[in-house]
Structure formats: structure tokens, C-alpha cells
Amino acid sequence: MKANFNGFELTSKYAQAKASAWGAGSYQHHIITVKYNGKRTSFDFWQSKSHPLIDSEERLTSAFACFVNDASYGLYDIDEFFQELGYEKASEGIRAWKGCQSAKRKLERLYDGDIYELMNSLDDYR
């Protein structure tokens, strides 16, 4: 599946072989590739069993919106992240924060605009 959003070229590839951190038994793995301004990055995305395939532009754009949302939480320092998301166990919160940090770095490699503005435009689109 392919989609375009404001200059971002999105591609989804079904790749069920990779387990998720929370148990892959109930989710279907996809690799989403994002190209923008001649650069590209990719991220893992898991779709539910009830809708295992990303078979529409809307679903692919929603997967991208999840990635951008995670990247926006990567802008927080660890204390802000814990407070905003209500983590009480450091081990769970640190792993989640590091994942958001990774998403932020991936997005910033290809996009130098405001992550919050991008997130808002994706919310308006959906």
C-alpha cells in the first residue's frame, strides 16, 4: 500500500515475522517506509488481528500519525514524559520514553519542521 501526505511518501510492507515487545500473538507486523525531501526512514507498526493489513491510504496515514505522535513525546525530557503519561514503574516508562526518542530522531533525520504542526495537520486530515 502507498499513500502521500503533504510531500511524505508512505509505503507499507506486511512483515509478520517480528514480535512486538508486548506479545505478537494478537498483532500483525508492518514496516512503514517514509520518504521526504530525498531522505527516508522506516518504522515498525503492528496492526490488530481484526484489521491485519494496511489496505487503505487512511490506515497507512493513521500509522504515520501514530509514529509522529510517538516522536512528539520524544521531545519531552524523562521527567515530563513520566508526568504526562502517568508512568509509575521506571522500567516501563524508560523503555517507552526511549522508543519515543528513537521515533523523534528518525523523524528529525528527514523532517526539520515543527513536529507538533505535522501532528496537528495529520489529525485534521484524519
N, C-alpha and C positions, 0 to 999 in steps of 0.2 A: 504494500500500500504506500502511496505517496501523497503528500499534501504540501501546500505552500501557505505560509502565513507571514505577511509583511516582509518579504525577502528571505525568510527562513525556508529552506527546502528540507522537508521532513520525509524520512523513509523508515518503514518498519519491516523488520525481518523476524519471523517466528523462529525461536531457538529454544525449544523446551528443555534442553539438556542441563541448564544451570539452575541449581537450587537457590531459593531465597533464604535470607537469614531467619525468617520466621516460619519456614516449613513449606516447601514447594508442592506439597501434596494437593493443595487447593488452589494453586495459581498457575498460569501459563506464562512462560518467559518470552520476552521480545527484546530485541536490540533495536533501539531507535537511533538513527544517524541524523545529525543536524548539520546542514551546510549553510554558511552565511558569509558573504564578502570573501569568497575564495578559501575560507577556512572550514574545518569540520571537527565535530566531536561526536561521541556516541554515549549512550547511557542504557542501563538495563531497566526494563519495565515489566512488571508482572500484571497480567490481566486475569480476571476471575474465571472460574470454570463455566459460569453461566454465559459469559461472552469471551471465549478463549482467543478469538482472533481480533486483531485490529483491522477491521474490514471497511472502515469509512474514514473520510477526511476528518470528521468530527471526533472520532475516537483517537485518531493519531494526534490531532491538535490538543485534545484533552491530556494525552500522555505527555506532550511537550509542556503543557501548562503545569502538570504535576512536577516536572523537572525544574521549571522556572520557579515555582513556589518553594521547592526544596532549596534552590540556590538563594532565594531571598532570605531564608532562615540562616543560611551560611554567612550572611552579613552580620549576624549577631555575635557578640563575644559569648563565651561559655555561660557566664552568669545570666546574661539577658536571655539566652536560649532556654536555660533551665526554668527561669521565672515565667517566660512567655508560654512555654509548653507544659509546665507543671511537672517536670521530671523530679522524682524524689530519690530514685536509685541512681547513683552516679554512673554505674556501669552501663545502664540502658541509655541514659542521656548522653554520655560521652560518645557512644557508638553512633547514635542518631546525629549528634552535632557534627561528628567527623564526616558522616555521609553527606550532610548539607554543605559542609566546607568543600568537599570534593565536587559536588554539583556546581557550587559557586565558581570554583577555579575552572571547571570545564566550560561553563557559560562565558566567563570573562575572557577566555582564550579566543573566542570568536566574536564576542559582542561587547563593545565598550560603552554602550548606552546605559541608561538607568534601569536596573533590574525591576524596580517597583513599577515603573511606567510600562515595561514589557508585560509584567504580570497583570496589570490593570487592563491593558489592551487585549490580552488573551481572555480575561474574564468577560469583557464586553463582547468579544467575538462569540463566546460560548453562550 
